[in-house]
Amino acid sequence: MTVNGNTRSMRQHIQRSLGDDFVEPPASVMSAMPNDDNEDDEGEEFQPKAASRGGRATTTPGRGRGRPSRTGRKTSGTVNQTDEDEMETSSVTMSIGNNTTYVGAAQSEEKGYFHHLLAGKTNIQVLVDQWIDSYQANRDEALIELMQFFLDSSGCKGKLTQTMYLKMEHVDMLRAMTEHFDEDTSEYPIIMSGLQYKKFRSSFSEFVVLLIKQASYSIIYDQYMIDNLVTLLTALSDSPVRAFRHTGTLAVLKVMTALVDIALTISIQKDQCQRQYEAERQKSSARRAADRLDTLTTKRKELEGNENEIKSFMNFIFKGVFIHRYRDIVPDIRCLCMSELGEWMKSYPMVFLDDIYLKYIGWTLYDKVGDCRLRCLLALIPLFQTTDLVGKLELFTNRFKDRIVQMTVDCEYEVAVQAIKLLTAILKFNERILEDKDCENIYELVYHSHRQVAQAAGEFLNQKLFHKAEQPSNSSKKRSQNTAFIHLLVQFFIESEITQFKHLSQVTFNTHIALQIFEITRIYV
C-alpha cells in the first residue's frame, strides 16, 4: 500500500549509535525481562489515521497534512552519525521555485512564545489560552506559531514560513534550519546556565504540559492539532542536531506526561460512569430512567473512544521516541527519559508499572554516567515506598537486586546513598529478598568516610536489625526511648568481625569501637 509522498510520517526516526558512556547490561539480565523492542515491526503499533486539512479529502501534492497514514512510512535515507557539533555548523539551503524558504533572524519577531517565556513576565496560563483561541480562529497559523516556538527554544535563528509549512516535510524543514545556529557556541536555551535559562526550562515544560491539558477540553480530539504537534516533535527528537534532538525530546516527553494525566482522568470518569450505569440499571422498572441509561451509555462510549485515542498516542510516543532516546549518546537525554518514565509510573501505575516498562530503568542502572544511574534510583524509590505498588515490583527486584547492591559502593557518592535508600525501602517491603551477604556488605558502610553514605547505611542497619528494639518492661528507672537501640548497637559492634581491625590490640580495638559507636549514635540520639 502506498502513501502520499508528502504526507508527514510519525515513523521517520533513526536510532542513534550508542556512545562510550552507555554500558549494555549483562545478556543474562536483558534476557530475563520481557522485551518488546521489536514490536514496531510487528504491525501492531499505533500509526495515526489519515486526515486532511480543513476536514475534507485532498489530493493536492504537498498538502496532505492532518493525521498521517496508519500504514506509516519508513525513511529511506540514512543519517550520518557523526558528532552533533559537526552537524550543527552544517549549511543546507532549501528553496521552492524562486522563493527562499527561510529568512534571517533579523526578521524574527520578538513577540513569540519563546520570548514571553524567556522574559518570564507573562502568566503561562494566559499564553496557553491565547494559543487555544488562536488555533480555533486559524489552526494552521497557530500551528506555525507553535512550531516556531520549538525552533526558537532550540536556539535556531531561522523563521518558519507558511510556504515551508504547506509544502515541506518536517525533516526537510529541520534540515533547512540547521544553518541558522550561532557557530560560536554549541549551547542552546534548555541547557544554558544562568537563572533566566533555568527558569525558562521549567516554564518550557510547564507550557507544553498545560497546553496539552487545556486542549483536552476542546481541540485535542480534532485529529489535527495533536497529530501535527507530535509529528513535528518526533522529527525534532530524531534530528542529528543535538539542540533539535534534546529540545524535541524534552517537549514530546512532556506531551506524553500530559497525555498520561489525561488518560488517568478519563479512566476515572469512565469508572464513575460505569458505576452510575450499573446503579441505574439495577433499579426497578418503575424507577429506572431509560433516557438516563441511554445518556450514560453514550457518555461511556465517548470516554472509551477518547481513552483509546489518548492511549494510542501514548503508545506511539513511547515506541517512536522513548525506546530510541533512552539510549541516546547525550547523557542529559537519557536522564530525561528515566525521570519522565518514573513520573509516568507514579501517575498511572495501572499501565506503566509493568515489566515491559520497568526493564528500561533496570538496563539504565548499568549506564556509565553517574547522573543517569542516579535518575533511575530516584525513579524507583517512590515506587517501593508506596504500599499499593510494591507488589508489582517483585520480578524487577529479583532481576536487578544484585546490580542495586553493587551500586551501594558506587564511585559516585550520591548514587551510593540512593542505592542504599532503595535497598532500605525494599527491605521494608520484603525482608527475605536480600541475602545475608548482601546485608553484610551494607553493614560495613557505616564505617564509610562519607557522612551521607554512612548515615544511609546506618538507616539500613536500623531497619534490618534494630527497628524492633523494645524497652525492658521491668526497668525501674526512667530511660531514654533509644536505650534499647543503643544496647543493640553496642552489641552489634562488639560482635562484628571487621577484617581491617583484626591486627589491632584489644585496647586499641575497643577504643576504636567506642568512637565509632559514639559517631553513629549521634545520628539517632
C-alpha positions in Angstrom: 0.0 0.0 0.0 1.4 3.4 -1.0 1.3 6.6 0.9 1.2 10.1 -0.5 4.8 11.2 -0.8 4.2 14.5 1.0 2.3 13.0 4.0 4.3 13.6 7.1 5.0 10.3 8.8 5.4 9.8 12.5 7.7 6.9 11.8 10.6 8.9 10.5 13.1 8.3 13.2 16.6 6.7 13.2 18.2 5.2 16.2 21.5 6.9 17.2 24.6 4.8 17.8 25.5 4.4 21.5 28.3 6.5 23.0 31.1 5.1 25.1 29.4 6.1 28.2 26.4 3.7 27.8 27.0 0.2 29.1 24.9 -2.7 27.9 23.7 -4.7 30.9 24.7 -8.4 31.0 22.9 -10.6 28.5 21.5 -12.7 31.3 19.8 -9.6 32.8 18.4 -8.4 29.4 17.0 -11.8 28.6 15.3 -12.0 32.0 12.9 -9.3 31.4 10.1 -9.1 28.8 11.4 -7.5 25.6 9.2 -5.6 23.2 11.8 -3.5 21.4 10.9 -5.2 18.1 7.2 -4.7 18.4 7.5 -1.8 16.0 7.9 -4.3 13.2 5.0 -6.5 14.1 2.4 -4.2 12.6 0.6 -3.7 15.9 1.9 -0.3 16.9 -0.1 2.9 16.5 0.2 4.8 13.3 -2.2 7.7 13.0 -5.1 7.5 10.6 -5.3 9.7 7.5 -7.0 13.1 7.7 -6.8 16.1 5.5 -6.6 19.9 6.0 -9.9 21.6 6.6 -11.6 18.3 7.4 -12.0 17.4 3.7 -10.2 14.9 1.5 -7.4 16.4 -0.6 -5.1 15.0 -3.2 -3.2 18.2 -3.9 0.5 17.3 -3.8 2.3 18.5 -0.7 -0.9 19.3 1.3 -1.6 16.0 3.0 -1.0 17.2 6.5 -3.5 16.2 9.2 -3.1 12.8 10.5 -0.5 10.7 8.6 -1.4 7.3 7.2 -1.8 4.3 9.5 0.4 2.4 7.2 3.3 4.7 8.1 6.4 5.2 6.1 10.0 4.2 6.8 12.6 6.8 5.9 14.7 5.6 3.1 17.7 7.8 3.7 20.4 7.4 6.4 21.7 10.0 8.7 25.4 10.5 9.0 26.0 9.6 12.7 29.0 11.9 13.3 29.3 14.2 16.3 26.4 16.6 16.6 28.5 19.6 16.9 29.7 19.0 13.3 26.1 18.8 12.2 25.2 22.0 13.9 27.5 24.0 11.8 26.5 22.4 8.5 24.8 24.5 5.9 21.8 23.3 3.9 20.0 25.6 1.5 16.4 24.8 0.6 14.2 26.7 -1.8 10.9 26.4 -3.6 10.8 28.0 -7.0 12.4 31.4 -6.8 11.4 32.0 -3.2 13.7 31.3 -0.3 12.0 29.2 2.3 13.6 30.9 5.3 14.6 34.3 6.4 17.3 35.5 8.7 17.0 36.1 12.5 16.9 39.9 11.9 13.3 39.5 10.6 12.2 37.3 13.5 9.6 38.9 15.7 10.3 39.4 19.4 6.7 38.7 20.4 6.7 35.0 20.1 6.0 32.5 22.9 9.7 31.8 23.3 10.5 35.5 24.2 7.5 35.7 26.5 8.6 32.6 28.4 12.3 33.7 28.4 11.3 37.1 29.9 9.1 35.4 32.4 6.7 38.3 32.7 3.6 36.7 31.2 1.5 34.1 33.0 1.8 30.7 31.3 -1.9 30.1 31.6 -2.6 33.3 29.7 -0.2 32.2 26.9 -1.9 28.8 26.7 -5.4 30.4 26.5 -4.1 32.8 23.9 -2.8 29.9 21.7 -6.1 27.9 22.1 -8.1 30.9 20.9 -5.6 31.4 18.0 -6.0 27.8 17.0 -9.7 28.0 17.0 -9.6 31.1 14.8 -6.9 29.7 12.3 -5.4 26.4 13.1 -2.6 26.5 10.5 -1.3 29.8 11.6 -1.5 28.7 15.2 0.5 25.6 14.5 3.1 27.6 12.6 3.5 29.8 15.6 3.8 26.8 17.9 6.3 25.2 15.7 8.3 28.4 15.6 8.3 28.3 19.4 10.0 25.0 19.4 12.6 26.1 16.8 13.3 29.2 18.9 13.6 27.1 22.0 16.2 25.0 20.2 18.4 28.1 19.7 17.6 28.1 16.0 17.5 31.7 14.5 15.6 30.8 11.3 12.0 31.6 10.7 9.3 29.1 9.6 7.2 30.4 6.8 3.8 29.4 5.6 5.3 28.1 2.4 7.6 25.8 4.2 4.7 24.6 6.4 2.5 23.8 3.5 4.9 22.2 1.1 7.8 20.7 3.0 8.2 17.6 5.1 9.1 18.2 8.8 12.5 16.5 8.2 13.2 18.8 5.2 12.1 21.9 7.2 14.5 21.0 10.0 17.3 20.3 7.6 16.8 23.7 6.1 17.1 25.3 9.5 20.3 23.6 10.5 22.4 26.5 9.2 20.5 29.0 11.4 22.5 28.4 14.6 25.2 30.5 16.1 28.5 28.9 15.0 30.3 30.5 18.0 28.5 28.3 20.6 27.2 24.8 20.9 24.8 25.8 23.7 21.0 26.1 23.4 18.4 27.6 25.7 17.4 24.5 27.7 21.0 23.7 28.8 22.3 27.3 29.1 23.5 28.4 32.5 22.1 31.3 34.4 18.9 31.8 36.4 16.9 33.1 33.4 17.5 30.0 31.4 16.9 27.7 34.3 13.5 29.3 34.8 13.0 29.1 31.0 13.4 25.3 31.0 10.9 25.0 33.8 8.5 27.3 32.1 9.0 25.5 28.8 8.0 22.2 30.3 5.0 23.7 32.2 3.8 25.4 29.0 3.8 22.2 27.0 2.1 20.2 29.7 -0.5 22.9 30.3 -1.2 23.4 26.6 -2.0 19.7 26.1 -4.2 19.5 29.2 -6.0 22.6 28.2 -6.5 21.3 24.7 -8.1 18.1 26.1 -11.2 20.1 26.8 -11.8 21.1 23.2 -9.4 20.5 20.3 -7.2 17.5 21.2 -9.7 15.1 19.5 -10.0 17.0 16.2 -7.5 14.6 14.6 -5.3 17.6 13.6 -3.7 19.5 16.4 -2.1 16.7 18.4 -1.2 14.8 15.2 0.8 17.7 13.7 2.3 18.6 17.0 3.5 15.0 17.8 4.7 14.7 14.2 7.0 17.7 14.4 8.3 16.8 17.9 9.1 13.3 16.7 11.1 14.7 13.8 12.9 17.1 16.2 13.7 14.3 18.6 15.3 12.3 15.8 17.4 15.1 14.4 21.2 14.6 14.2 21.5 18.2 15.5 21.8 17.9 19.3 19.9 21.1 20.0 16.9 20.0 18.0 17.0 16.4 19.4 17.3 17.4 23.0 14.6 20.1 22.8 12.3 17.9 20.8 12.7 15.0 23.2 12.0 17.2 26.3 8.9 18.6 24.6 7.5 15.3 23.3 8.1 13.6 26.7 6.3 16.4 28.4 3.4 15.9 25.9 3.5 12.3 27.0 3.3 13.3 30.7 0.3 15.4 30.0 -1.4 12.6 28.0 -0.8 10.2 30.9 -2.6 12.6 33.2 -5.4 13.0 30.7 -5.7 9.2 30.3 -5.9 8.7 34.0 -8.6 11.3 34.3 -10.6 9.7 31.6 -10.2 6.3 33.2 -11.6 7.6 36.5 -14.5 9.2 34.7 -15.2 6.0 32.8 -15.3 4.0 36.0 -17.7 6.5 37.6 -19.9 6.4 34.5 -20.0 2.6 34.7 -20.9 2.7 38.4 -23.7 5.1 37.7 -24.9 3.0 34.8 -25.0 -0.2 37.0 -26.7 1.6 39.8 -29.4 2.9 37.4 -29.8 -0.4 35.7 -30.4 -2.3 39.0 -33.3 -0.1 39.9 -36.8 -1.4 39.5 -38.5 -0.9 36.1 -40.8 1.7 37.7 -38.0 3.8 39.0 -35.5 3.2 36.2 -35.0 6.1 33.7 -34.4 4.8 30.2 -33.2 8.1 28.9 -30.6 8.3 31.7 -29.4 4.8 30.8 -29.0 5.9 27.2 -27.2 9.0 28.2 -24.8 7.1 30.4 -24.2 4.5 27.6 -23.4 7.3 25.1 -21.1 9.0 27.6 -19.3 5.8 28.4 -18.7 5.0 24.7 -17.4 8.5 24.2 -15.0 8.2 27.1 -13.8 4.8 25.8 -13.1 6.4 22.4 -11.2 9.3 23.9 -9.2 6.9 26.1 -8.3 4.7 23.2 -7.3 7.9 21.2 -5.0 9.1 24.0 -3.5 5.7 24.7 -2.7 5.2 21.0 -0.7 8.4 21.1 1.0 7.4 24.3 1.9 4.1 22.8 3.3 5.7 19.7 5.4 8.3 21.6 6.8 5.5 23.8 7.8 3.3 20.9 8.6 6.1 18.4 10.6 8.3 20.7 11.4 6.8 24.2 12.9 3.5 23.2 15.3 5.3 20.9 16.2 8.2 23.1 16.8 6.3 26.4 20.0 5.0 24.7 20.9 8.4 23.2 24.6 9.4 23.1 23.8 12.5 25.1 23.6 11.7 28.8 21.2 14.5 29.5 18.6 13.0 27.1 19.0 9.6 28.8 18.5 11.2 32.2 15.4 13.0 30.9 13.9 9.7 29.7 14.4 8.0 33.0 13.0 10.9 35.0 9.8 11.1 32.9 9.3 7.3 32.9 9.4 7.4 36.7 6.7 10.1 36.7 4.5 8.0 34.4 4.9 5.0 36.7 3.9 7.1 39.7 1.0 8.8 38.0 -0.5 5.8 36.1 0.8 2.6 37.6 -2.1 0.6 36.2 -0.5 1.0 32.8 3.2 1.8 33.3 4.1 -0.2 36.4 4.8 -3.3 34.2 7.9 -5.2 33.4 7.9 -4.1 29.8 8.5 -0.6 31.0 10.5 -1.3 34.2 13.2 -3.1 32.2 14.4 0.2 30.7 15.1 1.6 34.1 16.8 -1.7 35.0 19.0 -1.6 32.0 20.0 2.0 32.5 21.3 1.1 36.0 24.4 0.0 34.1 24.9 3.4 32.5 28.5 4.7 32.8 27.3 8.2 33.6 26.5 8.6 37.3 23.6 11.0 36.8 21.8 8.5 34.6 22.2 5.8 37.3 21.0 8.3 39.9 17.9 9.2 37.9 16.9 5.5 37.8 17.3 5.1 41.5 15.3 8.3 42.2 12.5 7.0 39.9 12.4 3.7 41.8 12.5 4.8 45.4 8.9 6.4 45.4 7.5 3.2 43.9 9.0 1.0 46.6 7.8 3.4 49.3 4.2 3.1 48.1 2.5 0.0 49.7 0.0 -0.4 46.9 2.7 -0.6 44.2 5.4 -2.8 45.6 3.6 -6.0 44.8 4.1 -5.3 41.1 7.8 -4.9 41.5 8.7 -8.4 42.6 10.1 -9.6 39.3 12.0 -6.4 38.7 13.5 -6.7 42.2 14.6 -10.3 41.7 16.3 -9.4 38.3 18.1 -6.3 39.3 18.7 -6.7 43.1 22.3 -7.7 42.6 23.0 -4.6 40.5 21.4 -2.3 43.1 23.6 -4.0 45.8 26.7 -3.3 43.7 25.7 0.4 43.4 26.0 0.8 47.2 29.7 1.1 46.6 29.3 3.3 43.5 32.2 5.7 42.8 29.5 8.5 42.8 28.6 9.0 46.4 25.1 10.3 45.7 24.4 7.2 43.7 25.6 5.0 46.5 23.4 6.9 49.0 20.3 6.5 46.9 21.1 2.8 46.2 21.2 2.2 50.0 18.0 4.1 50.5 16.4 2.0 47.7 17.5 -1.2 49.4 16.1 0.1 52.7 12.8 0.6 51.0 13.0 -2.9 49.5 13.8 -4.3 52.9 10.6 -2.8 54.3 8.7 -4.5 51.5 10.2 -7.9 51.9 13.0 -8.7 54.4 13.8 -12.1 52.8 14.6 -10.7 49.4 18.1 -9.6 50.5 20.5 -12.4 51.4 22.8 -12.2 54.4 25.9 -11.4 52.2 24.1 -8.5 50.7 23.2 -7.0 54.0 26.7 -7.6 55.5 28.2 -5.5 52.6 25.9 -2.7 53.5 26.6 -3.0 57.3 30.3 -2.3 56.7 29.4 1.0 55.0 28.6 2.5 58.5 32.4 3.0 58.7 32.4 4.9 55.4 34.3 8.2 55.5 31.5 9.9 53.5 28.9 11.0 56.1 25.8 10.6 53.8 26.8 7.1 52.8 27.5 6.1 56.5 24.2 7.6 57.6 22.2 5.8 54.8 23.9 2.6 55.8 23.0 3.3 59.5 19.4 3.7 58.5 19.5 0.3 56.6 21.1 -1.3 59.7 18.4 0.2 61.9 15.7 -1.2 59.6 17.3 -4.6 59.4 18.4 -5.2 63.0 17.1 -2.6 65.4 13.7 -1.4 64.3 12.0 -4.0 66.7 14.0 -2.9 69.7 11.8 -2.6 72.8 12.4 -1.1 76.2 12.8 -3.5 79.1 9.4 -3.9 80.8 10.9 -4.4 84.4 13.0 -1.3 84.4 12.5 0.8 87.5 14.5 3.8 86.1 13.2 6.2 83.5 15.3 5.6 80.4 15.6 7.2 77.0 13.5 5.8 74.3 16.7 5.0 72.5 18.2 2.9 75.3 17.3 -0.5 73.7 18.5 0.8 70.4 21.9 1.8 71.9 22.2 -1.5 73.7 21.7 -3.4 70.4 24.0 -1.1 68.6 26.8 -1.7 71.0 26.2 -5.4 70.8 26.4 -5.2 67.0 29.8 -3.5 67.1 31.2 -5.9 69.7 30.1 -9.0 67.8 31.2 -7.7 64.4 34.3 -9.3 62.9 35.7 -6.5 60.8 38.7 -7.6 58.9 40.5 -4.3 58.9 40.7 -4.1 62.7 41.9 -7.7 63.4 45.5 -6.5 63.6 44.8 -4.0 66.4 45.4 -4.7 70.0 42.4 -5.4 72.2 42.6 -2.0 73.9 43.0 -0.1 70.6 40.2 -2.1 69.0 37.8 -1.4 71.9 38.7 2.3 71.8 38.0 2.5 68.1 34.7 0.7 68.5 33.7 3.1 71.2 34.5 6.1 69.0 32.5 4.6 66.1 29.6 3.9 68.4 29.6 7.5 69.5 29.7 8.8 65.9 26.9 6.6 64.7 24.6 7.1 67.7 24.8 10.9 67.3 22.6 10.4 64.3 19.8 8.8 66.3 20.1 10.1 69.9 
